[in-house]
């Protein structure tokens, strides 16, 4: 996942201005009891240059302009950065401050909508920590989307997804949350680059987005044999994992949409020589023929971790938009009525 930036909304700036206005008013009111400042002003002979009442207006206006500008700049340059493992708040003008929170210490997330926030379609995201501390990201638009991303990050940091090795998913086999694809774009039967192969990969990603997420392994065939990515590498201008990731990211952007890329994390792993599956023999025959083991020599595979989307995802291909959902261990196309019902049930 690339670095994601979250900025607090304008209500935070407005709140800071109102708070400062109250503090300034109380401070000036208290100071007025200490001295007769008008008398001091007249004693210095400044009334020859500017009347005292005009001086007060100009001075207080300048004071307001300065602190409102400082508050605005502080709000403008403050933001939260989200990476795979932590969320960091960066603030400060001359001296930048950073405060980081590791996702492994977060136990839950929630959103809070104030009446004004609901009217502006803004909300506050609250992260609850193990030590009962709270991190509040206040007054942000698309709060539901960002809260969903943060939940995914919390789940990932628990060690159930992105920290798992490829062999774990291969041993589990294909299912509701796991799918294998032999290649990204190379058709081994026709011995050529195929747009249809790319469509099959992206179709699986869309199906995971529209269900509960999942993990796609590229470079592994249906029975769990590791075939690697070398055939795909040879078809790319940059013939390595960087070129592969760039091409896959571009496919996601053009065929699904850039807003969904935040739910997709790509990782590569080189599998060292070993036997993938145990073979049980009985009287010289193979008893369990569901998983046939092979030896491989440091072949690379690509793991695509897909989170659950906050809104429906469609696959755009040949000027059409199709809707897919992961059902059981297969990717299913939905009709228009099924799509409407699924959207109504899942996201309404």
C-alpha positions, -999 to +999 in steps of 0.1 A: +000+000+000+012+035-009+013+062+017-021+076+023-027+112+035-057+122+057-063+159+064-087+171+091-116+192+079-122+230+081-143+226+112-111+219+131-097+252+120-130+270+128-130+255+163-094+266+169-103+302+158-133+303+181-113+290+210-086+316+204-112+343+201-126+334+236-091+332+251-080+365+236-112+383+248-108+370+283-071+379+283-077+414+271-106+418+295-084+408+325-055+431+313-079+461+312-081+460+350-043+462+355-036+496+339-054+526+323-039+520+289-056+550+274-039+572+299-005+557+291-012+561+254-020+598+259+010+603+282+033+590+255+018+616+231+007+591+206-027+607+202-010+633+179-004+604+155-036+584+159-066+585+181-067+559+208-100+543+197-086+540+162-054+525+176-074+499+195-093+489+163-061+487+142-041+469+170-068+443+177-074+437+140-037+432+134-036+408+164-065+388+150-050+387+115-017+373+129-032+346+151-058+336+125-031+333+099-009+312+122-039+289+131-047+285+094-011+276+085-009+252+114-041+235+102-030+236+065+003+219+072-010+193+096-020+159+084-020+122+091+001+098+071-010+061+069+014+034+060+012-004+063+022-005+099+014+029+115-004+062+114+016+093+119+004+128+127+026+156+114+021+191+126+040+224+133+052+253+113+088+262+120+094+230+140+077+199+126+064+174+151+056+137+145+035+114+166+031+078+154+007+051+164+014+015+155-016-004+142-006-034+163-016-014+194-050-004+181-079-027+192-108-010+175-120+019+154-152+039+153-167+070+137-186+098+154-209+122+137-218+155+153-250+173+141-229+199+122-207+171+109-236+152+096-248+183+078-214+187+062-210+150+056-180+149+078-171+127+108-144+119+133-126+086+133-115+073+168-088+047+172-089+029+206-055+017+219-047-013+241-037+011+269-071+029+267-056+059+249-075+073+219-064+089+187-089+111+171-089+122+134-114+150+135-139+163+110-129+145+078-148+139+046-152+104+033-148+092+069-165+059+063-140+051+035-110+060+056-124+042+087-127+011+065-091+014+054-079+018+090-098-013+100-080-032+072-047-019+084-055-030+120-064-065+107-033-067+086-011-058+115-025-086+135-005-110+114-034-126+095-028-112+061+002-094+048+027-110+072+017-145+060+041-163+036+030-176+002+033-212+014+006-206+040-019-198+013-007-226-010-012-251+018-047-237+025-056-241-012-082-221-032-113-211-013-135-181-005-105-159+005-077-175-017-073-177-054-044-189-076-036-176-111-008-191-132+001-159-149-009-122-152-008-118-189+009-148-206-014-174-222+005-207-220-019-225-243-016-199-271+020-190-262+013-152-264+003-122-244-034-122-237-057-093-225-081-120-214-056-134-189-053-099-174-091-097-173-093-129-153-068-116-128-087-083-124-120-101-123-108-119-091-096-087-075-130-071-082-148-101-067-127-098-035-134-061-033-171-067-035-171-095-009-150-097+022-115-093+007-090-121-001-056-130-013-046-137-049-014-156-057+000-151-092+025-176-105+007-206-089-016-229-109-049-243-098-034-274-081-008-253-062+022-259-083+046-229-082+054-218-118+068-184-111+065-150-129+094-154-154+070-157-184+052-125-174+085-107-167+097-114-203+066-096-217+072-064-199+094-034-208+110-036-173+115-073-169+115-077-131+091-074-102+091-036-104+078-038-140+053-064-130+040-043-101+038-012-122+018-030-149-006-046-124-011-012-107-019+003-140-044-024-148-061-017-114-062+020-122-076+016-157-099-014-153-112-009-118-104+026-108-077+046-089-098+050-057-098+012-052-060+009-053-058+018-016-074-016-008-048-035-027-014-044-014+012-062-036+040-083-023+066-106-039+082-136-025+108-160-038+101-196-028+132-216-020+136-252-031+112-275-012+083-298-017+050-279-016+027-307-006+031-341+011+021-371-010+005-399+009+011-433-007-008-466-001+005-498-016+027-479-041-001-456-053-010-420-046-038-419-021-043-382-020-042-369-056-058-335-049-025-319-043+006-330-063+039-318-050+067-304-072+102-291-065+110-255-074+142-235-075+137-201-061+107-191-082+090-157-075+053-154-069+032-123-064+008-120-035-021-095-040-039-087-007-073-073-014-094-056+013-131-052+014-142-021-005-164+006+010-184+008-022-192-013-053-163-021-077-169-028-114-146-043-140-142-021-171-133-041-201-142-037-238-163-006-230-185-026-206-188-027-168-193-060-151-199-068-115-183-098-098-185-112-063-166-139-046-190-167-037-175-198-021-143-207-039-153-191-072-158-157-088-193-152-099-208-126-124-239-110-111-269-099-132-283-064-129-309-074-104-285-095-084-260-066-084-287-042-071-297-065-044-261-071-033-253-034-032-285-028-012-277-055+013-239-048+016-236-010+014-270+006+021 
